[in-house]
Amino acid sequence: MRKSNEKKNTQPRGTHKAWIGVGIGAAVLLSAYLVLCALPGRGDTFYPGTSVNGIEIGGMNREAALSLLETELSDPGALGETYSTLELRPEVEGVEPYSVDLSGALTYDVSALVDQAYAHDRGGMFLSRGLRYLASGISGGKQYTVVPHASDAEAVAQALEQSGILELNTTVETTWQLQEETLEVTMGTSGYMVDGEALTKQIMDRTAQGNYDPISCPLVEQAPQPITGEQIHAETAAEPKNASLEVAADRSYKVLDAVRGVDFDVAEADGLLSGAAEGTVVQIPLQRKEPSISTKQLQDGLFRDVLGEYTTNVGGSAGRKANVRLCAEKCNGYIVLPGEEFSYNAVVGKRTTEAGFSEAPAYNEGKTVQEVGGGVCQGSSTLYCAVLYSNLEVVERQNHSYPSGYTPIGMDATVSWGWPEFIFKNNTDYPIRVMAWYQDGKTHYEIQGTKVSEFKVEIVSETLQTIPPARKEVQDPTLPVGTEVVAEKGHTGYKVQTYRKVYDGNGQLISNNKEAYSSYRMTEQVVHVGTMVAPPAEAPAAPPAEAPAAPVA
């Protein structure tokens, strides 16, 4: 019998079939996975559950997702406190950290993130797509996080400026203080300030990396500004200042203290300052000058004396008297400081019924007319006389067209709103006060001040020329021949020079100066001369002749 060389197959038949089944199953699974890998590539939307910073973009295409994210993340509230506020630490002893609000300087780069998310869902190697799809479904969707960053240097610099950190400067500048006899100069010390440009770049670099940890600020050393004796002298040197008054609108006042003059040797000061170390105190000797009127002197002498006064009789209508009274009330209590001027028009104001003035007779072009404010010139003239006797400086004064009846010739002062004006100046070293009132048909003005020495003023008027009224005849046919009627009396014209003589307390003449020149107009006397001739007298009529007797029959 022939022996066979072939090896007998001892593997059970069932095992073979099992392997065939495994192969088939693997093929099915592979086919299914290949289908799964192919599915993501067919669409253009993100996997369900995909989100960015909690904002759902699953099922959206790239354009829709990008639009949604740009809208949602543009809201400053989307930043959260973690990113909108950054702590800045200057690292200087005694200086607390600053907080800068970056909400207006941060942006999100969502475009790059959307590209990344889309590449994950729809891109990459073909065989890995299925695994990524399965993983996304199992986890409920892939969540992405995007961190904002500062990309606008100008916006960052503005945020730093608003935080106040750029104002930080620990440098102590040199200061000085006046003492009674010395000027104490405290030399400044060096310090630090924040380098704003470097800090801006640091914030942009750190946020670009998603790092919002506190930042240690870059600093630059700052030395105090150099100082010279001339600079200090320009700010501290001063002439002595007399005590004075601060006058309120209601004419109340308070005393302002006198100030001592200050000066020092600039060259000496430069020598002392040049070798002084930071933080040391340098004492510069002062040269003091006392004011001519101390605070006590002003308080003791304020309005102590009547420098001059004058009273005039007030006549005319009730309206005129009311106007004279009102002018006195407006002037009463007015304070004029040394060097200041008093304007009668400015103090009395425009003459209107709203201001309380009445209609009264007044001169206009040589004629008497009714005018609101008639009589105000009596106040200005009375005040003018008081000013003369107070030996004050007259800045502006005009005489009337005709001599007034209430002041001596050459001592009147006419005014009208706008011009003419009466102005005088306080040329004394002390404040003066105008006191005025109307009572019992008289108006009184006086100047209160402080006499540093006794004096007396005398006003002398010299009439240089007298111009009698020229006669002007007007033929009047309504008056009989030989009859004259004075229609206008006319005014005598005058040229007058006044002199101000000032005497000291012992009666010695100090000065004798021309005060004012006044020119008063002459106006014609108008006389109506009769030209009417009387008719001739008629001869008496002859008696009628007797009729002849009738003949006797």
NUDO-635326 format. One record per residue (C-alpha): z, y, x. Coordinates in pm, 1 decimal. Example, Ala and Ser with C-alpha at 12.3 -4.5 7.8 and 13.67 -1.06 7.14 Angstrom:
BEGIN
pz py px
780.0 -450.0 1230.0
714.0 -106.0 1367.0
This chain:
BEGIN
pz py px
0.0 0.0 0.0
-100.1 339.0 152.4
187.4 591.5 220.8
130.6 950.5 105.4
176.7 1243.3 358.8
229.0 1519.4 96.3
585.0 1649.2 43.3
714.5 1592.6 -294.8
804.4 1909.5 -498.7
1168.9 1882.3 -583.1
1213.0 2238.6 -759.0
1294.7 2204.9 -1128.3
1026.9 2325.2 -1361.8
1265.8 2558.3 -1554.4
1348.6 2767.3 -1248.2
986.6 2851.4 -1195.2
951.6 2974.0 -1544.6
1256.0 3197.3 -1499.2
1100.2 3374.2 -1209.4
789.6 3429.1 -1406.9
1000.9 3595.6 -1677.2
1171.7 3817.3 -1425.8
839.6 3928.1 -1292.9
713.1 4005.7 -1636.0
1029.3 4199.9 -1718.3
1004.8 4396.0 -1397.8
646.6 4474.9 -1475.1
743.4 4596.3 -1819.6
1023.7 4810.3 -1680.8
797.1 4948.5 -1414.7
535.9 5030.4 -1673.9
795.0 5199.8 -1889.4
929.3 5399.2 -1593.2
578.3 5501.0 -1500.0
529.0 5623.9 -1853.0
864.5 5809.1 -1824.5
749.6 5970.8 -1500.9
424.7 6072.1 -1663.0
580.7 6231.1 -1969.0
743.3 6534.5 -1794.4
418.1 6622.4 -1628.7
242.3 6650.4 -1962.5
461.3 6934.6 -2100.4
533.8 7292.7 -1984.3
886.2 7339.5 -2119.0
1228.8 7287.8 -1965.9
1430.5 6973.1 -2038.5
1667.5 6999.2 -2335.6
2010.4 7127.0 -2236.5
1884.4 7326.2 -1937.3
2086.1 7652.1 -1901.5
2131.6 7941.7 -1658.4
2475.6 8102.4 -1643.2
2542.8 7943.3 -1983.6
2220.8 8079.6 -2138.2
2020.8 7793.3 -2299.3
1654.1 7776.5 -2194.6
1583.5 7411.0 -2285.8
1258.5 7370.1 -2475.5
1126.3 7705.0 -2352.6
830.9 7758.5 -2127.0
864.5 7960.7 -1807.4
758.7 8295.5 -1956.0
994.9 8270.9 -2253.9
1285.3 8160.7 -2036.3
1225.0 8441.6 -1786.2
1212.2 8704.8 -2063.8
1533.8 8576.6 -2223.7
1724.7 8565.7 -1896.6
1613.2 8914.5 -1790.6
1728.5 9052.8 -2126.2
2062.1 8871.5 -2136.5
2154.3 8930.4 -1774.2
2063.9 9301.4 -1783.5
2381.2 9364.7 -1987.0
2655.8 9486.8 -1746.2
2902.0 9274.0 -1941.3
2716.9 8966.9 -1822.6
2836.9 9031.4 -1467.8
3198.6 8961.5 -1541.2
3487.1 9103.2 -1339.9
3419.4 8860.9 -1055.3
3101.7 9040.5 -956.0
3122.6 9390.7 -1107.0
3432.6 9489.7 -910.4
3460.2 9454.8 -533.9
3775.1 9519.2 -332.6
3738.3 9731.0 -20.2
4008.6 9727.7 244.8
4003.0 10017.7 493.0
4263.6 9837.7 711.0
4441.5 10165.3 788.2
4818.8 10176.8 786.8
4952.4 10324.7 467.3
4616.4 10318.3 288.4
4586.6 10096.4 -20.3
4267.0 9899.8 -95.5
3995.9 10067.6 -300.5
3801.8 9914.5 -588.1
3430.6 9984.7 -622.3
3240.2 9927.8 -946.9
2906.0 9769.3 -855.9
2791.7 9706.5 -1213.2
2523.8 9973.6 -1183.1
2399.4 9845.0 -845.3
2368.7 9466.0 -903.8
2063.0 9270.9 -1016.4
1978.2 8900.9 -1076.7
1680.4 8729.9 -911.6
1603.1 8515.3 -1218.0
1237.6 8470.1 -1131.6
1314.5 8253.3 -829.4
1571.2 8055.0 -1027.8
1327.8 7990.7 -1313.8
1073.0 7865.1 -1060.4
1337.7 7637.6 -912.9
1437.8 7500.7 -1255.3
1077.3 7446.7 -1356.7
1001.6 7265.7 -1032.2
1296.0 7037.1 -1101.6
1182.4 6953.9 -1454.3
805.2 6951.2 -1415.4
729.4 6934.9 -1046.5
822.4 6726.3 -744.0
716.1 6368.6 -653.4
573.6 6168.7 -941.3
807.5 5868.1 -908.0
1120.2 6087.7 -900.5
1041.5 6263.7 -1227.0
1164.7 5979.7 -1440.1
1501.3 5964.7 -1265.0
1542.2 6340.2 -1301.6
1453.2 6321.8 -1670.4
1701.2 6038.4 -1730.2
1976.7 6219.8 -1538.2
1918.5 6536.7 -1742.9
1944.7 6343.2 -2069.0
2259.6 6158.9 -1966.0
2439.5 6479.6 -1844.9
2334.5 6681.5 -2149.1
2103.0 6906.1 -1947.8
2108.7 7064.9 -1607.1
2317.5 7381.4 -1567.6
2217.7 7648.3 -1315.0
2417.1 7939.9 -1182.6
2265.4 8260.0 -1045.9
2480.7 8514.6 -860.3
2394.0 8888.5 -872.7
2334.9 9085.4 -558.1
2301.4 9451.6 -457.4
1948.9 9536.6 -352.4
1942.0 9915.5 -408.3
2107.9 10097.5 -116.7
2110.4 10430.0 -303.4
2288.5 10274.7 -603.6
2547.6 10115.3 -373.9
2607.5 10446.4 -194.0
2654.7 10620.6 -528.9
2907.1 10355.3 -638.0
3097.7 10406.3 -311.6
3102.8 10781.0 -364.2
3241.5 10737.0 -716.3
3512.1 10504.4 -586.9
3646.9 10783.1 -364.3
3653.9 10570.5 -51.6
3403.8 10793.5 128.1
3654.7 11079.1 97.1
3912.7 10882.5 290.1
3988.8 11059.4 613.4
4319.5 11009.0 790.3
4242.3 11287.3 1036.7
4503.8 11563.2 1021.9
4351.6 11905.6 1082.4
4529.3 12183.7 1266.6
4744.0 12405.1 1043.7
4941.7 12723.4 1096.3
5221.0 12908.1 923.7
5347.7 13261.7 956.5
5710.7 13302.8 1048.6
5892.7 13631.9 1084.4
5816.0 13682.9 1453.4
5585.4 13394.1 1548.4
5281.4 13209.3 1423.0
5349.8 12833.1 1428.9
5035.1 12628.6 1492.4
5066.1 12251.8 1438.0
4787.5 12082.3 1630.4
4589.7 11823.8 1436.1
4572.7 11448.8 1508.7
4276.9 11209.9 1521.8
4223.5 10961.7 1240.8
3966.3 10741.3 1074.8
3707.4 10768.6 802.3
3485.6 10505.3 641.9
3135.1 10456.1 779.8
2951.5 10480.7 447.8
2612.4 10373.5 579.5
2751.1 10064.3 752.1
2962.4 9973.6 447.2
2657.9 9998.8 218.7
2464.8 9754.7 437.7
2762.6 9519.3 455.0
2791.2 9507.9 74.8
2419.6 9436.9 38.8
2431.0 9158.9 300.9
2743.4 8996.5 154.7
2627.5 9002.6 -207.0
2287.5 8863.9 -106.8
2483.4 8555.7 11.9
2680.3 8544.4 -312.4
2997.2 8642.9 -126.9
3223.6 8874.4 -328.4
3537.9 8832.6 -125.1
3726.5 9154.2 -27.2
3550.2 9351.1 245.6
3719.6 9502.5 548.5
3561.4 9846.8 574.3
3389.2 9962.9 894.1
3565.1 10275.4 1027.1
3475.1 10556.6 1263.3
3727.3 10763.0 1456.4
3739.6 11132.1 1365.9
3898.5 11403.1 1580.4
4039.0 11723.3 1424.8
3816.3 12030.6 1426.2
3867.4 12247.7 1734.7
4043.4 12576.2 1663.1
4040.8 12910.7 1843.5
4264.5 13212.1 1839.7
3982.7 13420.1 1690.4
3952.6 13184.7 1392.3
4324.2 13200.3 1320.4
4324.3 13577.3 1371.4
4044.7 13621.4 1114.9
4251.7 13440.9 852.8
4599.9 13572.3 927.3
4573.3 13921.3 1074.0
4629.5 14188.6 811.0
4716.8 14552.4 780.6
5052.2 14634.7 621.3
5036.5 14668.9 244.3
5254.3 14901.8 44.1
5449.9 14777.1 -254.1
5250.1 14837.6 -570.8
5225.2 14753.8 -938.5
5037.8 14496.1 -1139.3
4953.4 14666.1 -1469.5
4879.9 14468.4 -1786.7
4645.7 14570.3 -2068.1
4943.7 14683.4 -2278.2
5046.4 14912.7 -1987.9
5351.4 14706.1 -1899.2
5383.0 14634.0 -1527.8
5558.6 14437.7 -1258.4
5629.2 14529.7 -898.6
5423.1 14360.9 -627.5
5617.2 14324.2 -303.9
5517.2 14508.5 10.3
5352.8 14302.9 285.6
5423.1 14344.8 654.9
5123.7 14381.2 884.4
5033.2 14088.0 1111.0
4856.2 14086.0 1447.0
4863.6 13893.5 1775.3
4692.0 13875.9 2113.1
4384.8 13650.6 2069.8
4346.2 13582.5 2443.7
4709.6 13479.5 2470.1
4668.5 13252.3 2167.5
4361.8 13081.1 2320.5
4557.2 13009.6 2637.1
4841.1 12846.0 2443.1
4607.9 12642.0 2222.1
4379.9 12512.3 2497.3
4647.0 12300.6 2663.3
4824.4 12178.4 2349.8
4828.6 11802.4 2278.0
4759.6 11654.1 1936.1
5054.3 11680.2 1698.1
5243.2 11940.5 1901.8
5358.7 12278.5 1768.6
5240.8 12597.8 1941.0
5424.4 12924.9 1879.9
5217.9 13241.4 1913.1
5413.4 13571.2 1934.5
5337.6 13810.9 1646.2
5308.7 14186.5 1634.0
5451.0 14309.1 1303.5
5386.7 14648.0 1138.4
5596.0 14774.8 850.3
5433.7 14924.9 536.2
5496.4 15290.9 460.2
5638.7 15204.8 115.6
5871.2 14907.2 95.9
5946.1 14717.9 -223.3
6285.8 14888.1 -250.9
6137.0 15231.6 -191.2
5887.7 15178.8 -472.8
6152.2 15046.2 -709.9
6387.3 15334.5 -634.5
6123.0 15606.7 -662.3
5894.1 15469.9 -935.4
5809.2 15744.2 -1192.1
6125.1 15923.4 -1081.9
5984.8 16277.5 -1084.0
5775.6 16498.0 -1309.5
5501.0 16613.3 -1076.3
5354.9 16857.8 -1324.3
5336.7 16929.9 -1699.5
5172.4 17157.2 -1952.8
5203.6 17235.3 -2325.4
4952.9 17403.1 -2560.9
4978.5 17520.1 -2921.0
4762.1 17327.4 -3166.6
4595.8 17511.0 -3452.8
4317.9 17443.2 -3696.4
4268.7 17193.5 -3975.8
4475.8 16884.4 -4045.9
4188.9 16670.2 -3911.4
4185.8 16861.2 -3583.5
4561.8 16824.1 -3541.8
4531.7 16451.5 -3614.9
4267.6 16418.4 -3341.1
4485.3 16601.3 -3088.2
4774.7 16368.9 -3177.7
4552.0 16059.9 -3141.5
4429.6 16167.2 -2795.6
4789.3 16206.4 -2679.1
4877.1 15859.5 -2811.3
4582.3 15701.5 -2628.4
4676.0 15867.5 -2298.8
5051.6 15813.7 -2325.3
5187.8 15562.8 -2074.2
4861.8 15518.6 -1880.7
4934.9 15418.1 -1517.9
4708.7 15524.5 -1230.3
4764.3 15340.5 -902.2
4717.4 15509.1 -562.9
4348.1 15569.9 -498.5
4247.4 15498.2 -860.0
4077.3 15744.1 -1096.3
4161.8 15841.7 -1454.4
3863.3 15898.4 -1684.1
3952.6 16087.1 -2001.7
3648.8 15956.1 -2189.4
3719.4 15597.8 -2087.2
4085.5 15616.6 -2190.8
4036.5 15807.2 -2517.9
3722.5 15613.9 -2609.8
3427.0 15694.0 -2831.0
3510.1 15934.2 -3109.0
3441.3 15741.0 -3430.8
3610.1 15705.8 -3766.4
3659.2 15333.1 -3686.7
3863.7 15440.7 -3383.1
4081.3 15660.6 -3603.6
3924.3 16002.8 -3540.9
3879.0 16258.9 -3817.8
3620.1 16525.9 -3887.3
3723.9 16869.1 -3763.9
3563.5 17197.5 -3653.0
3403.2 17192.0 -3309.1
3174.2 17420.8 -3107.3
2809.3 17322.5 -3083.1
2560.1 17564.1 -2927.9
2795.7 17853.2 -2992.6
2841.2 17770.6 -3359.2
3131.9 17605.6 -3535.7
3036.1 17271.0 -3695.5
3219.2 16978.5 -3851.5
3229.3 16689.5 -3605.2
3417.4 16358.0 -3580.8
3667.1 16405.2 -3300.4
3685.6 16783.2 -3310.4
3985.6 16890.8 -3102.9
3964.8 16625.7 -2827.1
3895.6 16901.4 -2574.6
4242.8 17042.6 -2628.1
4385.6 16713.5 -2498.6
4158.5 16712.4 -2192.1
4232.4 17080.4 -2119.1
4609.4 17034.7 -2152.1
4593.1 16730.4 -1925.5
4378.0 16926.1 -1677.7
4647.4 17191.3 -1650.0
4915.7 16923.9 -1598.7
4702.3 16765.9 -1324.4
4663.1 17102.3 -1149.6
5037.5 17163.1 -1148.4
5090.6 16803.7 -1024.0
4874.0 16887.2 -721.9
4643.8 16590.8 -788.4
4275.9 16569.9 -693.4
4027.3 16673.1 -963.9
3709.8 16464.4 -936.9
3506.4 16606.9 -1225.7
3562.4 16896.0 -1467.8
3339.9 17125.9 -1672.4
3440.8 17446.9 -1849.1
3359.7 17522.8 -2212.7
3072.8 17750.9 -2306.7
3329.7 18008.4 -2413.7
3692.9 18061.4 -2313.8
3933.9 17855.8 -2521.2
4227.6 18007.3 -2701.0
4483.6 17745.0 -2593.3
4461.1 17764.8 -2211.2
4422.7 18058.6 -1972.5
4067.4 18146.2 -1875.9
3934.3 17915.3 -1602.5
4185.0 17638.4 -1686.5
4004.4 17452.1 -1966.8
3818.5 17118.5 -1940.6
3554.9 17034.1 -2199.5
3454.7 16674.6 -2277.3
3205.9 16491.5 -2494.1
3129.2 16122.6 -2525.0
2899.3 16033.8 -2235.5
2916.1 16376.0 -2068.4
3073.1 16616.9 -1983.8
3368.4 16425.9 -1844.9
3712.6 16498.8 -1705.0
3824.9 16271.9 -1416.7
4112.7 16303.0 -1174.6
4233.9 16082.0 -890.5
4579.0 15967.6 -786.3
4572.9 16088.1 -426.9
4943.5 16015.5 -372.3
5097.5 15705.8 -214.2
5288.3 15611.2 -530.1
5174.6 15509.5 -879.7
5166.9 15788.5 -1137.3
5197.8 15770.2 -1515.1
5053.1 16002.5 -1780.4
5297.9 16084.1 -2059.0
5165.7 16270.4 -2362.8
5270.6 16347.3 -2719.1
5216.0 16580.1 -3014.2
5509.2 16737.5 -3199.3
5578.5 17046.3 -3410.1
5229.6 17192.3 -3365.2
5229.8 17149.9 -2987.2
5076.9 16890.7 -2754.4
5240.4 16813.6 -2421.6
5109.5 16628.1 -2115.0
5305.1 16548.4 -1801.5
5246.2 16345.3 -1487.8
5532.6 16125.1 -1368.8
5535.0 16006.0 -1010.0
5735.3 16020.0 -689.8
5782.2 16335.6 -488.4
5810.2 16257.1 -118.7
5879.0 16627.6 -65.9
5934.6 16924.4 -292.2
5637.6 17142.5 -383.9
5530.0 17401.7 -637.0
5178.8 17484.9 -758.1
5052.9 17823.3 -872.6
4711.6 17864.7 -1038.7
4553.0 18207.2 -998.1
4242.0 18306.2 -1192.9
4017.3 18583.8 -1065.4
3759.1 18727.4 -1301.8
3456.5 18798.1 -1087.5
3236.4 18940.4 -1362.0
3270.3 19046.0 -1723.9
2954.5 19055.3 -1933.3
2999.3 19235.6 -2267.6
2792.9 19107.3 -2557.7
2451.3 19267.2 -2577.0
2375.6 19441.1 -2905.2
2095.0 19296.8 -3112.4
1988.2 19491.9 -3417.2
1820.2 19325.5 -3710.5
1642.2 19548.0 -3963.7
1782.1 19470.0 -4305.5
1594.1 19613.4 -4602.2
1873.8 19513.7 -4833.7
2109.1 19766.5 -4675.2
2075.4 20141.9 -4718.9
1967.5 20350.9 -4426.2
2265.5 20442.1 -4210.8
2458.2 20122.5 -4304.6
2547.0 19865.7 -4032.7
2697.8 19521.4 -4084.4
2808.8 19299.7 -3789.4
2664.6 18952.2 -3868.5
2777.1 18783.7 -3541.5
3049.3 18929.1 -3322.5
2908.4 18772.0 -3005.0
3102.9 18654.9 -2702.2
3187.5 18827.7 -2378.9
3064.6 18635.1 -2076.9
3284.9 18575.7 -1772.5
3250.0 18449.3 -1416.2
3589.1 18320.6 -1308.3
3719.3 18168.5 -984.0
4052.0 17984.7 -992.9
4265.9 17914.8 -687.3
4532.7 17652.2 -634.3
4824.1 17773.8 -426.0
5076.7 17513.4 -309.5
5422.7 17605.0 -181.3
5682.2 17382.4 -14.4
6042.3 17346.3 -125.5
6136.4 17660.1 67.2
5872.8 17869.8 -104.5
5642.5 17877.4 197.9
5270.7 17876.1 118.0
5118.5 17545.3 231.6
4763.1 17588.7 106.8
4547.7 17828.0 -92.2
4217.0 17671.5 -193.9
3943.8 17744.0 -440.7
3998.6 17516.3 -738.0
3713.7 17572.5 -982.3
3437.0 17813.4 -1070.2
3387.3 17870.9 -1442.0
3091.9 18042.5 -1603.4
3131.7 18137.6 -1969.3
2828.1 18239.6 -2168.1
2766.7 18581.0 -2313.6
2620.2 18576.2 -2662.6
2469.7 18876.3 -2835.9
2636.5 19076.9 -3104.8
2404.7 19069.4 -3404.8
2412.6 19385.2 -3622.1
2219.6 19418.8 -3944.2
2092.8 19780.8 -3977.3
1997.7 19904.3 -4321.2
1643.5 20029.8 -4375.3
1643.5 20081.6 -4750.9
1556.7 20447.6 -4843.5
1704.1 20579.5 -5173.7
1440.9 20705.4 -5428.9
1422.4 21096.1 -5472.9
1643.7 21236.8 -5744.6
1451.0 21338.1 -6068.1
1460.6 21712.3 -6183.5
1658.5 21767.9 -6507.4
1437.6 21787.8 -6819.2
1381.6 22145.4 -6976.2
1538.9 22197.4 -7320.8
1283.9 22186.7 -7603.4
1153.0 22528.6 -7723.2
1271.0 22651.4 -8061.6
1012.0 22627.3 -8342.8
890.9 22961.9 -8481.7
1038.7 23073.1 -8809.0
830.6 23008.3 -9111.6
669.3 23316.4 -9252.2
829.6 23464.9 -9548.4
641.2 23408.0 -9843.9
